[in-house]
Amino acid sequence: MSGSIELFDFANWAVELHRKPFRRSLSIYLYPNRPIKVVTNKITSQKTVLDFLAAKREWIEKNFIKFEAMAELYPRKTIKAGERFPFLGVERELKVVITLGKKSFVSVSDEQLFLHIPKAQWEANTSLEHHPKAIAEFRAFYKREAIKLLSQKVNHWANIMKLYPSQLKFREQKTRWGSCSSRKVLNLNWRLIVFSEEVMDYVVVHELAHLKHMDHSAKFWGVVEEFIPDYPRIVKTLKSSQNLTDFLSDRS
């Protein structure tokens, strides 16, 4: 059985109510520039959902205020020449290179990113934001580089920690940077490539540590601290700059 989605307003906020079979809990999820997401089972009454939202109203307001503040700190980037984009923790200016080749692609230097566009696809009056290949090539470049580097880091830290995953997978999520399943499958968010290598190292060590402790107990954090002594500073950096990945959203 598949779930269903109901749309309604609560206190001037749009709400998406996702009803799923066999769901036991009533959960709420907040995201910037998106409706409030509530997930529950098939039989939870509308009154119960509204009471739940009312109880969470102050918390919702506080989080949306935080989202607005983050939007001011990290304004939406557009794919255009001269814009700066983070890659491995360094803001790099985008340059457009008109090529004689047949395919668009992205390359990188110490200070710049280069979007190579075939001459046949280029029109001076066409903005990159609406160029059919711009965001696709950006995403492909970042994902390719992330998979290569993160794979190397998992291999490096697994050998040091003597903790080996059964499988490594890559996902694209808004705020979750990694996970580890009971079957020892590691999932890493390829968007981590926008951050510095120390951030990437922390996430890899964090997930590998779950191969020893599946919870977030003191023993778990002890393992993380053994290999990343200043992890609290890195966690703070990661939480405060998660919006840096927004430009990689699929806008198709």
N, C-alpha and C positions, 0 to 999 in steps of 0.2 A: 504493500500500500504506500502510495506517495503522500507527501504532506500537502498542505494548502496554505495560502497566504491571504490575510485579510488586511485592508488598509483603512485607517481611521485617524482622526486628530485627537490629541490630548494636550490641553493647555497651550494651544498654538504650535505644537510640534507634530510633525507627521510620524505615524507609527506603522511599522510593518509587523503584524502578528503572524508568526510562523507556527502552524499546528502540525505536529509530527506524531505518528503512531508510536506507542510504547514510550513516549517521553514522560518521565516522572516529575522532573523539576520544572519550575517557572524561572526563566533566566532572561536577563536584559543585557543588550550590547549597544554601546555607543560608538559612533564613528564620525569624524569631521565631514560636514556637508552631505550627510546621509540621514534618512529617517531613523528613529529609534527602532531597534530590532528586539522584539520580544519572542521568545520561543517557549512553547508549552505543548501540552498534549491535545488530543481531539475533543476532550469533554470539559476542559476548564471553562467556566462561564465568563462572559464578557465583564460582569461585575467584579469577579475575582481579579481579572487582568487590570481593570481600572483602579481597583483598590491597591494593587501591587504598584502601579505607576504613581499613584498618589503618595504612597509611602516612600517612593524613591525620588520624589519631585526635587527636593533640595539637592540631592546627590546629582541628579540629571543637570540641574541648572549650573552647579559648580563645574561640572565637566565640560559643558558647552562653552562656558566662559573661558576655560583653559584652552579649548579648541580655537576660540577666537584669538586668544593671545598668541598661540602657536602659529596661526595663519599670518599674523602681523610679523612675527619673527622670521617666518619662512614663507614669503609670498610665492604664489604659484609661478613656476618657471614655464616659459614657452620655448619651443624649439626654434631658436633664431640665432643668426650670427651675432656674436658678441655676448650672448648670454653665458653665464658661468654655471657649470655643473660639477657636482662632487664625484670624484672617482678615486678610490683608495684613500679617502680622507683629505684630498686636495681639490680645491675649487679650480677647475680648468676652463678656459675660455673656448667657446665653440667657433671654429673657423669652417667656412664652406669652401670646398675644393671642387672645381668643375673638371671632370675627367673625360677621357676619350673612351673609357671602358663601357661595358654594357650593364654593370651592376653597381648599385649603391652600397656603401659600406662605411664603417666608422673605424678610425685609428686613433692612437693616443701618443702624446709626447709628455715630457715632464710637466709642462705647463698648459698644454692645450689638447682639445679634442678636435678631430677633423672629420667632418661629414663629407664624404666623397660622393658626388652626384654626377651621373653621366650627362654629357652635354645635351643629348637628345631629350632628357627629362627636365631640363632646366629652363625656366622662364623668369626673367628678372622681376616681373611684377607678381610672381607667385610667392606667397609667404611660406616659409618652411613649416609653419604650424599646420598648414593645409596640404603640404607635400605628402603624397600617398606613401612615400617610403621613409620619411624622416623618423617618426616615432618607432616604426617597426625595426629600422636599422639600429636605432639607439638601444632598444630592448634586446635585440639579438646580440649586439656587441657586449653589453653589460652582463647578460646571462652567460654568454660563452666564456668571458673572462672570469666570471664568478665560479663557474663549475670547474674550470681549470685550477684556479688558485685554492678554492675551498677543498677540492679533492686532495691537493698536495698537503694542505694543512691538517686534514683529518689523518692522512697517512703519517705525517710527522708526529703529531701529538699522540696518536694511538700507540706508536712505537715507544714514545717516552713514557706514557702513562701505563703501558701494558694492558690497555683496554681496547678491544677490537670489535667494531660493529659488524653485524652480519650483512648489512647492506647500507649503502648511502644513496639517498634520494634528494632531489632539489624541488622546492616548491616556491610559490609566489604568494606571500601573505602580507597584510597591511602592517601588523604590529608584532606578529609572532616570528621570532628569528630562528627558532629551531625546536626540535622535539626528539624524543627517544622512546620507542615503543618497547613493550615487554618482550618482543621478539628480537630486540637489539638492532632494530632498524633506525638509523639516524636520518632525520629530515632537516635540511638546512635551507633557509630562505636565500635565494640567489641575489636578492637586493642588498644583502650585506656588503656587496662590492663597493657601495658608495662610501662606506666607512673606512677608517684606518685599519691597518693590519692588526693592531693590538685589540681592536674591537672584535674583529673576525676570530682572532686567536681565543679570546674569552668565550665567545659563543661555542666554538668547537670544543674547548675544554669543558665547558658547562654541560654540553650534551654527552660527551664521552664519560663524564663523571656519573651520569645517570646509569651507565652500564654497571656501575658498582652499587649505587644507591638510587632507587627509582623515585625517592621523595626529595624534599628540600630540607632534610634534617640537618642538624649540626654536623653530623658525619659527612654528609654530602658537601656542605660548604667548606668543610675541612679539606676535602680532596681538591676542590676548586682553588682554595687559597694556597695549597701546596705548590701549585703550578702557576697561578696568577695571583701573587700576593696582594696587589692593589686592585682587586676586582671590584670593590664597592665604587671606586672612582669611575671605572669603565662602565659599570651598570648605570650610574647617574648620567654619564655622557650619552649612552644609548637611548635612555628614556627621554632625554630632553631634545634629541635630534632625530626622532623617528620620522618626522615629516620630510626629511631630506630625500626620501625615496619617492615622493609623490609624482615627480616628473616622469617616472617610469610606468605610470599607470597606462593600461591599454585603453586608448580612447576610440578604438574602432567600433 
